[in-house]
């Protein structure tokens, strides 16, 4: 395996079954890697928005939230209001953790694809990151 970038149409990406031998296969692989990079940028923005919404929903002081929840659901539930608040926080944190795991896995897949030292794959990752940033980051301002 060459330890420098090459413009080859033959490459094995990530798994043995992803073996590219033709220009059409290389174009399809570059497209897949490009879409993966766009997805990665979208997940980064989604994770930031999810964190902002979780913090905004939990920013109410606990004693005010307990009063509001007690007034609203005083006779309709067996779960104490503090338990519901902790459960909501736990579910938000669990969801953010899952999104983070997905983001890390996609990031490592892209890193390993670039480590194939194929210039076309590298350009697909770079272009996908640029397009993903261009598309996703304006959405961050709409929080």
Buried (B, 14 or more C-beta within 10 A) or exposed (E): EEEEBEEBBEBBBBEEEBEBEEEEBBBEBBEBBBBBBBBBBBBBBBBBBBEEEBEEEEEEEEEEBBEEBEEEEEEEEEEEBEEBBEEBEEEBEEEBEEBEEBBEEBBEBBEEBBBBBBEBBBBBBBBBBBBBBEEBBEEEEEE
